[in-house]
Amino acid sequence: MSFIKGFKYAFCGIIYCIKNERNMRFHTAAALYVFVFARFFDFSRSELILLLLTIGAVISAEVINTAIEELCDKTCSKYDIHIKNSKDAAAGAVLVLAIFAAAIGIILFCNTEGWSRAYDFYISHPINLCGLAVSGILSVMYVTALPKNLWRGFNANKETMRKGK
């Protein structure tokens, strides 16, 4: 397998998770807003690295959880306590990581000066405030009701890629 094909397969896996897992969509939307608001805070390089690592860890854990769930569902179609325990443990790992990520976010973003800068920016730039409001609405739609037909063409391309065509 070529190096480039490996990236394509990995990208397909990420898209699959976004398409099929609401929690993945929530995590990616939350990450977007962390990046949007981080610019108003005077984070050090270390704090920015911590934010990136935290976001990467949560999203990676969600991808691994999805992989475990998919594999479990494929290997056993009837109820099995071991499959249930595996899926629950994988979901629990994501939950633990997400809780600690939220705690890190609260600690880093618990700064009234940063929020004051964000407030001042959006109040003095109404078009950006409108953009933020629209992005909030779109984010809720993305997380809760992502249309499956948006991905129809992608699925056909993925199958072609897997077959090596």
CYANA upper distance limits for C-alpha pairs under 8 A (distance plus 0.5 A):
  1 MET  CA      5 LYS  CA      6.95
  1 MET  CA      6 GLY  CA      7.39
  2 SER  CA      6 GLY  CA      6.91
  3 PHE  CA      7 PHE  CA      7.24
  4 ILE  CA      8 LYS  CA      6.88
  5 LYS  CA      9 TYR  CA      6.67
  6 GLY  CA     10 ALA  CA      6.70
  7 PHE  CA     11 PHE  CA      6.55
  8 LYS  CA     12 CYS  CA      6.65
  9 TYR  CA     13 GLY  CA      6.80
  9 TYR  CA    162 ARG  CA      8.39
 10 ALA  CA     14 ILE  CA      6.91
 11 PHE  CA     15 ILE  CA      6.68
 12 CYS  CA     16 TYR  CA      6.51
 12 CYS  CA    158 LYS  CA      7.38
 13 GLY  CA     17 CYS  CA      6.83
 13 GLY  CA     63 VAL  CA      8.27
 14 ILE  CA     18 ILE  CA      6.81
 14 ILE  CA     63 VAL  CA      7.37
 15 ILE  CA     19 LYS  CA      6.48
 16 TYR  CA     20 ASN  CA      6.53
 17 CYS  CA     21 GLU  CA      5.83
 17 CYS  CA     24 MET  CA      6.85
 17 CYS  CA     63 VAL  CA      6.86
 17 CYS  CA     66 THR  CA      7.26
 18 ILE  CA     22 ARG  CA      7.69
 18 ILE  CA     24 MET  CA      5.99
 18 ILE  CA     25 ARG  CA      5.93
 19 LYS  CA     25 ARG  CA      8.38
 19 LYS  CA    146 LEU  CA      7.92
 19 LYS  CA    148 LYS  CA      7.69
 19 LYS  CA    151 TRP  CA      7.99
 21 GLU  CA     25 ARG  CA      7.13
 21 GLU  CA     66 THR  CA      8.24
 22 ARG  CA     26 PHE  CA      6.70
 22 ARG  CA    143 VAL  CA      6.31
 22 ARG  CA    144 THR  CA      7.26
 23 ASN  CA     27 HIS  CA      6.64
 23 ASN  CA     62 GLU  CA      8.14
 23 ASN  CA    143 VAL  CA      8.22
 24 MET  CA     28 THR  CA      6.67
 24 MET  CA     59 ILE  CA      7.34
 24 MET  CA     62 GLU  CA      6.75
 24 MET  CA     63 VAL  CA      8.27
 25 ARG  CA     29 ALA  CA      6.59
 25 ARG  CA    142 TYR  CA      7.37
 25 ARG  CA    143 VAL  CA      5.58
 26 PHE  CA     30 ALA  CA      6.54
 26 PHE  CA    143 VAL  CA      5.93
 27 HIS  CA     31 ALA  CA      6.58
 27 HIS  CA     58 VAL  CA      7.94
 27 HIS  CA     59 ILE  CA      7.06
 28 THR  CA     32 LEU  CA      6.82
 28 THR  CA     59 ILE  CA      7.83
 29 ALA  CA     33 TYR  CA      7.09
 29 ALA  CA    139 SER  CA      6.73
 29 ALA  CA    143 VAL  CA      8.02
 30 ALA  CA     34 VAL  CA      6.74
 31 ALA  CA     35 PHE  CA      6.84
 31 ALA  CA     55 ILE  CA      6.91
 32 LEU  CA     36 VAL  CA      6.76
 33 TYR  CA     37 PHE  CA      6.55
 34 VAL  CA     38 ALA  CA      6.26
 35 PHE  CA     39 ARG  CA      7.50
 37 PHE  CA     41 PHE  CA      7.95
 37 PHE  CA    118 ALA  CA      7.61
 38 ALA  CA     43 PHE  CA      8.02
 38 ALA  CA    109 PHE  CA      8.49
 40 PHE  CA    114 GLY  CA      5.63
 40 PHE  CA    115 TRP  CA      7.60
 40 PHE  CA    117 ARG  CA      6.36
 40 PHE  CA    118 ALA  CA      6.16
 41 PHE  CA    109 PHE  CA      8.09
 41 PHE  CA    111 ASN  CA      8.31
 41 PHE  CA    113 GLU  CA      8.09
 41 PHE  CA    114 GLY  CA      5.03
 41 PHE  CA    115 TRP  CA      8.23
 41 PHE  CA    117 ARG  CA      8.45
 42 ASP  CA    114 GLY  CA      7.89
 43 PHE  CA     47 GLU  CA      6.06
 43 PHE  CA     48 LEU  CA      6.62
 44 SER  CA     48 LEU  CA      6.77
 45 ARG  CA     49 ILE  CA      6.58
 46 SER  CA     50 LEU  CA      6.61
 47 GLU  CA     51 LEU  CA      6.73
 47 GLU  CA    108 LEU  CA      8.09
 48 LEU  CA     52 LEU  CA      6.73
 49 ILE  CA     53 LEU  CA      6.55
 50 LEU  CA     54 THR  CA      6.45
 51 LEU  CA     55 ILE  CA      6.61
 51 LEU  CA    104 ILE  CA      8.50
 51 LEU  CA    105 GLY  CA      8.18
 52 LEU  CA     56 GLY  CA      6.49
 53 LEU  CA     57 ALA  CA      6.42
 54 THR  CA     58 VAL  CA      6.75
 54 THR  CA    101 ALA  CA      6.41
 55 ILE  CA     59 ILE  CA      6.70
 55 ILE  CA    101 ALA  CA      8.02
 56 GLY  CA     60 SER  CA      6.39
 57 ALA  CA     61 ALA  CA      6.46
 57 ALA  CA     97 LEU  CA      8.13
 58 VAL  CA     62 GLU  CA      6.75
 58 VAL  CA     94 VAL  CA      7.20
 58 VAL  CA     97 LEU  CA      6.67
 58 VAL  CA     98 ALA  CA      6.61
 58 VAL  CA    101 ALA  CA      7.97
 59 ILE  CA     63 VAL  CA      6.83
 60 SER  CA     64 ILE  CA      6.71
 61 ALA  CA     65 ASN  CA      6.50
 61 ALA  CA     93 ALA  CA      7.91
 61 ALA  CA     94 VAL  CA      6.09
 61 ALA  CA     97 LEU  CA      8.39
 62 GLU  CA     66 THR  CA      6.67
 62 GLU  CA     94 VAL  CA      6.63
 63 VAL  CA     67 ALA  CA      6.76
 64 ILE  CA     68 ILE  CA      6.71
 64 ILE  CA     90 ALA  CA      8.36
 65 ASN  CA     69 GLU  CA      6.68
 65 ASN  CA     87 LYS  CA      8.06
 65 ASN  CA     90 ALA  CA      5.72
 65 ASN  CA     91 ALA  CA      6.62
 65 ASN  CA     94 VAL  CA      7.77
 66 THR  CA     70 GLU  CA      6.54
 67 ALA  CA     71 LEU  CA      6.62
 68 ILE  CA     72 CYS  CA      6.53
 68 ILE  CA     86 SER  CA      8.25
 68 ILE  CA     87 LYS  CA      7.24
 68 ILE  CA     90 ALA  CA      7.67
 69 GLU  CA     73 ASP  CA      6.57
 69 GLU  CA     87 LYS  CA      6.22
 70 GLU  CA     74 LYS  CA      6.68
 71 LEU  CA     75 THR  CA      6.65
 72 CYS  CA     76 CYS  CA      6.69
 72 CYS  CA     83 ILE  CA      6.50
 72 CYS  CA     86 SER  CA      8.46
 72 CYS  CA     87 LYS  CA      7.95
 73 ASP  CA     77 SER  CA      6.53
 76 CYS  CA     80 ASP  CA      7.96
 76 CYS  CA     83 ILE  CA      8.13
 79 TYR  CA     83 ILE  CA      8.13
 79 TYR  CA     84 LYS  CA      8.14
 80 ASP  CA     84 LYS  CA      6.77
 81 ILE  CA     85 ASN  CA      6.52
 82 HIS  CA     86 SER  CA      6.59
 83 ILE  CA     87 LYS  CA      6.66
 84 LYS  CA     88 ASP  CA      6.49
 85 ASN  CA     89 ALA  CA      6.44
 86 SER  CA     90 ALA  CA      6.71
 87 LYS  CA     91 ALA  CA      6.68
 88 ASP  CA     92 GLY  CA      6.44
 89 ALA  CA     93 ALA  CA      6.67
 90 ALA  CA     94 VAL  CA      7.10
 91 ALA  CA     95 LEU  CA      6.78
 92 GLY  CA     96 VAL  CA      6.63
 93 ALA  CA     97 LEU  CA      6.73
 94 VAL  CA     98 ALA  CA      6.47
 95 LEU  CA     99 ILE  CA      6.59
 96 VAL  CA    100 PHE  CA      6.86
 97 LEU  CA    101 ALA  CA      6.49
 98 ALA  CA    102 ALA  CA      6.55
 99 ILE  CA    103 ALA  CA      6.78
100 PHE  CA    104 ILE  CA      6.67
101 ALA  CA    105 GLY  CA      6.63
102 ALA  CA    106 ILE  CA      6.60
103 ALA  CA    107 ILE  CA      6.70
104 ILE  CA    108 LEU  CA      6.62
105 GLY  CA    109 PHE  CA      6.27
106 ILE  CA    110 CYS  CA      6.08
109 PHE  CA    114 GLY  CA      8.08
111 ASN  CA    115 TRP  CA      7.17
112 THR  CA    116 SER  CA      6.42
113 GLU  CA    117 ARG  CA      6.71
114 GLY  CA    118 ALA  CA      6.78
115 TRP  CA    119 TYR  CA      6.54
116 SER  CA    120 ASP  CA      6.57
117 ARG  CA    121 PHE  CA      6.55
118 ALA  CA    122 TYR  CA      6.74
119 TYR  CA    123 ILE  CA      6.51
120 ASP  CA    124 SER  CA      6.53
121 PHE  CA    125 HIS  CA      6.57
122 TYR  CA    126 PRO  CA      6.61
122 TYR  CA    128 ASN  CA      6.60
122 TYR  CA    129 LEU  CA      5.51
123 ILE  CA    129 LEU  CA      7.51
125 HIS  CA    129 LEU  CA      6.98
126 PRO  CA    130 CYS  CA      6.64
127 ILE  CA    131 GLY  CA      6.68
128 ASN  CA    132 LEU  CA      6.58
129 LEU  CA    133 ALA  CA      6.70
130 CYS  CA    134 VAL  CA      6.60
131 GLY  CA    135 SER  CA      6.47
132 LEU  CA    136 GLY  CA      6.62
133 ALA  CA    137 ILE  CA      6.96
134 VAL  CA    138 LEU  CA      6.65
135 SER  CA    139 SER  CA      6.36
136 GLY  CA    140 VAL  CA      6.80
137 ILE  CA    141 MET  CA      6.85
138 LEU  CA    142 TYR  CA      6.47
139 SER  CA    143 VAL  CA      6.58
140 VAL  CA    144 THR  CA      6.47
140 VAL  CA    145 ALA  CA      8.40
141 MET  CA    145 ALA  CA      5.66
141 MET  CA    146 LEU  CA      6.86
142 TYR  CA    146 LEU  CA      5.33
148 LYS  CA    152 ARG  CA      7.67
151 TRP  CA    155 ASN  CA      6.81
152 ARG  CA    156 ALA  CA      7.28
153 GLY  CA    157 ASN  CA      6.96
154 PHE  CA    158 LYS  CA      6.62
155 ASN  CA    159 GLU  CA      6.85
156 ALA  CA    160 THR  CA      6.91
157 ASN  CA    161 MET  CA      6.63
158 LYS  CA    162 ARG  CA      6.66
159 GLU  CA    163 LYS  CA      6.83
160 THR  CA    164 GLY  CA      6.97
160 THR  CA    165 LYS  CA      6.02
161 MET  CA    165 LYS  CA      6.36
